[in-house]
Amino acid sequence: MKTGKGMILAATMVASGLFGAAATAQSLSPEEIKAMIDQRVSALNPYQELLNDPDPARSLSAMQIMLESGDKDLTRMALEFGLLSPNPAVKRAAFESYLMSGPIISIRFDGSKVKDTDFDNRMRDDWNGNLTPERIGYWRIGVGEMLSDKKCHANTHRNFTDSCFVTVNADGVFLTPHNMSGRGVIDDNGVLAGFATLTYVDEPVPFTIQLLD
């Protein structure tokens, strides 16, 4: 008859053998891991494959069709692909399609280094925006319909529906809503960034607009 110590040792050896066998059964060889990687790569999202078509024309067409599809998932995927593209033409096409969807954009103004106190008044009183204690201002404004004759998008404010708000051309993206004139470019992170001139504010104010969630 085994002593208590002997029984514990035997149980430990059995358990070790079982765990060792299980570990051996569950371990993967380098070849198996490589095969699994290949399988995942070959199973890329078919829509992503369309966007990554080596033919630039087909890739651009796929992006535009997906952006105009009305499907939220496809639109998000195509917009991210376009805005993060290193190709300026693709980036611009994605942004222009985004504007056609009539989004409500949030403009972030960094007034932390602006000395002119009219900046605070512009944010709170004129635009009814938000202003943090650090003087970071936020203003939400809708993008209106395309004004074909002026080649720009209007804003949705009832008094300015026939005036340009967003204009896109080879020099960048120009924002001209009420009491503001700004120019920005879309950076590598899909953020529209630039400087704005605000009415009664003596200094240019940096602004950013997050285009991707």
Contacts in CASP RR format, 6 or more apart in sequence:
PFRMAT RR
TARGET T0000
AUTHOR 0000-0000-0000
METHOD contacts of the structure
MODEL  1
MKTGKGMILAATMVASGLFGAAATAQSLSPEEIKAMIDQRVSALNPYQEL
LNDPDPARSLSAMQIMLESGDKDLTRMALEFGLLSPNPAVKRAAFESYLM
SGPIISIRFDGSKVKDTDFDNRMRDDWNGNLTPERIGYWRIGVGEMLSDK
KCHANTHRNFTDSCFVTVNADGVFLTPHNMSGRGVIDDNGVLAGFATLTY
VDEPVPFTIQLLD
2 10 0 8 1.000
28 36 0 8 1.000
45 77 0 8 1.000
47 62 0 8 1.000
47 66 0 8 1.000
47 74 0 8 1.000
47 77 0 8 1.000
48 77 0 8 1.000
48 81 0 8 1.000
50 58 0 8 1.000
50 59 0 8 1.000
50 62 0 8 1.000
50 66 0 8 1.000
51 59 0 8 1.000
51 62 0 8 1.000
51 63 0 8 1.000
51 66 0 8 1.000
51 77 0 8 1.000
51 78 0 8 1.000
51 81 0 8 1.000
52 59 0 8 1.000
53 59 0 8 1.000
53 62 0 8 1.000
56 87 0 8 1.000
59 90 0 8 1.000
60 89 0 8 1.000
60 90 0 8 1.000
60 93 0 8 1.000
62 78 0 8 1.000
63 78 0 8 1.000
63 81 0 8 1.000
63 82 0 8 1.000
63 90 0 8 1.000
63 93 0 8 1.000
63 94 0 8 1.000
63 97 0 8 1.000
64 78 0 8 1.000
64 93 0 8 1.000
64 97 0 8 1.000
66 74 0 8 1.000
66 75 0 8 1.000
66 77 0 8 1.000
66 78 0 8 1.000
67 74 0 8 1.000
67 75 0 8 1.000
67 78 0 8 1.000
67 79 0 8 1.000
67 94 0 8 1.000
67 97 0 8 1.000
67 98 0 8 1.000
67 101 0 8 1.000
68 97 0 8 1.000
68 100 0 8 1.000
69 75 0 8 1.000
75 101 0 8 1.000
76 213 0 8 1.000
78 94 0 8 1.000
78 97 0 8 1.000
79 94 0 8 1.000
79 97 0 8 1.000
79 98 0 8 1.000
79 211 0 8 1.000
79 212 0 8 1.000
80 212 0 8 1.000
81 94 0 8 1.000
82 90 0 8 1.000
82 91 0 8 1.000
82 93 0 8 1.000
82 94 0 8 1.000
83 91 0 8 1.000
83 94 0 8 1.000
83 95 0 8 1.000
83 98 0 8 1.000
83 186 0 8 1.000
83 190 0 8 1.000
83 211 0 8 1.000
83 212 0 8 1.000
84 188 0 8 1.000
84 189 0 8 1.000
84 190 0 8 1.000
84 212 0 8 1.000
85 91 0 8 1.000
85 94 0 8 1.000
86 188 0 8 1.000
91 186 0 8 1.000
92 168 0 8 1.000
95 168 0 8 1.000
95 173 0 8 1.000
95 186 0 8 1.000
95 192 0 8 1.000
95 211 0 8 1.000
96 168 0 8 1.000
98 211 0 8 1.000
99 143 0 8 1.000
99 146 0 8 1.000
99 153 0 8 1.000
99 166 0 8 1.000
99 168 0 8 1.000
100 146 0 8 1.000
102 142 0 8 1.000
102 143 0 8 1.000
102 144 0 8 1.000
102 153 0 8 1.000
103 142 0 8 1.000
103 143 0 8 1.000
104 140 0 8 1.000
104 141 0 8 1.000
104 142 0 8 1.000
104 143 0 8 1.000
105 140 0 8 1.000
105 141 0 8 1.000
105 142 0 8 1.000
105 143 0 8 1.000
105 209 0 8 1.000
106 138 0 8 1.000
106 139 0 8 1.000
106 140 0 8 1.000
106 209 0 8 1.000
106 210 0 8 1.000
107 138 0 8 1.000
107 139 0 8 1.000
107 140 0 8 1.000
107 141 0 8 1.000
107 175 0 8 1.000
107 207 0 8 1.000
107 208 0 8 1.000
107 209 0 8 1.000
108 136 0 8 1.000
108 137 0 8 1.000
108 138 0 8 1.000
108 207 0 8 1.000
108 208 0 8 1.000
108 209 0 8 1.000
108 210 0 8 1.000
109 119 0 8 1.000
109 123 0 8 1.000
109 136 0 8 1.000
109 137 0 8 1.000
109 138 0 8 1.000
109 139 0 8 1.000
109 196 0 8 1.000
109 198 0 8 1.000
109 205 0 8 1.000
109 206 0 8 1.000
109 207 0 8 1.000
110 135 0 8 1.000
110 136 0 8 1.000
110 137 0 8 1.000
110 205 0 8 1.000
110 206 0 8 1.000
110 207 0 8 1.000
110 208 0 8 1.000
111 119 0 8 1.000
111 135 0 8 1.000
111 136 0 8 1.000
111 137 0 8 1.000
111 205 0 8 1.000
111 206 0 8 1.000
112 134 0 8 1.000
112 135 0 8 1.000
112 136 0 8 1.000
114 135 0 8 1.000
114 201 0 8 1.000
114 203 0 8 1.000
114 205 0 8 1.000
115 202 0 8 1.000
115 203 0 8 1.000
116 200 0 8 1.000
116 201 0 8 1.000
116 202 0 8 1.000
116 203 0 8 1.000
118 198 0 8 1.000
118 200 0 8 1.000
118 201 0 8 1.000
118 202 0 8 1.000
119 135 0 8 1.000
119 198 0 8 1.000
119 201 0 8 1.000
119 205 0 8 1.000
120 131 0 8 1.000
120 135 0 8 1.000
121 200 0 8 1.000
122 179 0 8 1.000
122 198 0 8 1.000
122 199 0 8 1.000
122 200 0 8 1.000
122 201 0 8 1.000
123 129 0 8 1.000
123 130 0 8 1.000
123 131 0 8 1.000
123 137 0 8 1.000
123 139 0 8 1.000
124 131 0 8 1.000
126 178 0 8 1.000
126 179 0 8 1.000
126 199 0 8 1.000
127 139 0 8 1.000
127 178 0 8 1.000
127 179 0 8 1.000
129 137 0 8 1.000
129 138 0 8 1.000
129 139 0 8 1.000
129 140 0 8 1.000
130 137 0 8 1.000
130 138 0 8 1.000
130 139 0 8 1.000
131 137 0 8 1.000
131 138 0 8 1.000
141 155 0 8 1.000
141 156 0 8 1.000
141 157 0 8 1.000
141 165 0 8 1.000
141 177 0 8 1.000
142 155 0 8 1.000
142 156 0 8 1.000
142 165 0 8 1.000
143 153 0 8 1.000
143 155 0 8 1.000
143 156 0 8 1.000
143 165 0 8 1.000
143 166 0 8 1.000
144 153 0 8 1.000
144 154 0 8 1.000
144 155 0 8 1.000
144 156 0 8 1.000
144 161 0 8 1.000
144 165 0 8 1.000
145 153 0 8 1.000
145 154 0 8 1.000
145 161 0 8 1.000
146 152 0 8 1.000
146 153 0 8 1.000
147 153 0 8 1.000
147 154 0 8 1.000
147 162 0 8 1.000
147 164 0 8 1.000
150 164 0 8 1.000
151 167 0 8 1.000
151 169 0 8 1.000
152 164 0 8 1.000
152 165 0 8 1.000
152 166 0 8 1.000
152 167 0 8 1.000
153 164 0 8 1.000
153 165 0 8 1.000
153 166 0 8 1.000
153 167 0 8 1.000
154 160 0 8 1.000
154 161 0 8 1.000
154 162 0 8 1.000
154 163 0 8 1.000
154 164 0 8 1.000
154 165 0 8 1.000
155 161 0 8 1.000
155 163 0 8 1.000
155 165 0 8 1.000
155 177 0 8 1.000
155 178 0 8 1.000
157 177 0 8 1.000
157 178 0 8 1.000
159 178 0 8 1.000
160 177 0 8 1.000
160 178 0 8 1.000
163 176 0 8 1.000
164 176 0 8 1.000
165 175 0 8 1.000
165 176 0 8 1.000
165 177 0 8 1.000
166 173 0 8 1.000
166 174 0 8 1.000
166 175 0 8 1.000
167 173 0 8 1.000
167 174 0 8 1.000
167 176 0 8 1.000
168 174 0 8 1.000
171 183 0 8 1.000
172 183 0 8 1.000
172 184 0 8 1.000
172 185 0 8 1.000
173 183 0 8 1.000
173 184 0 8 1.000
173 185 0 8 1.000
173 186 0 8 1.000
173 192 0 8 1.000
174 181 0 8 1.000
174 182 0 8 1.000
174 183 0 8 1.000
174 184 0 8 1.000
175 181 0 8 1.000
175 182 0 8 1.000
175 183 0 8 1.000
175 184 0 8 1.000
175 196 0 8 1.000
176 182 0 8 1.000
179 198 0 8 1.000
179 199 0 8 1.000
180 196 0 8 1.000
180 197 0 8 1.000
180 198 0 8 1.000
180 199 0 8 1.000
181 196 0 8 1.000
181 197 0 8 1.000
182 194 0 8 1.000
182 195 0 8 1.000
182 196 0 8 1.000
182 197 0 8 1.000
182 207 0 8 1.000
183 194 0 8 1.000
183 195 0 8 1.000
184 192 0 8 1.000
184 193 0 8 1.000
184 194 0 8 1.000
184 195 0 8 1.000
185 192 0 8 1.000
185 193 0 8 1.000
185 194 0 8 1.000
186 192 0 8 1.000
186 193 0 8 1.000
186 211 0 8 1.000
187 193 0 8 1.000
189 212 0 8 1.000
190 211 0 8 1.000
190 212 0 8 1.000
191 208 0 8 1.000
191 209 0 8 1.000
191 210 0 8 1.000
191 211 0 8 1.000
191 212 0 8 1.000
192 208 0 8 1.000
192 209 0 8 1.000
192 211 0 8 1.000
193 206 0 8 1.000
193 207 0 8 1.000
193 208 0 8 1.000
193 209 0 8 1.000
194 206 0 8 1.000
194 207 0 8 1.000
194 208 0 8 1.000
195 204 0 8 1.000
195 205 0 8 1.000
195 206 0 8 1.000
195 207 0 8 1.000
196 204 0 8 1.000
196 205 0 8 1.000
196 206 0 8 1.000
196 207 0 8 1.000
197 204 0 8 1.000
197 205 0 8 1.000
198 205 0 8 1.000
END
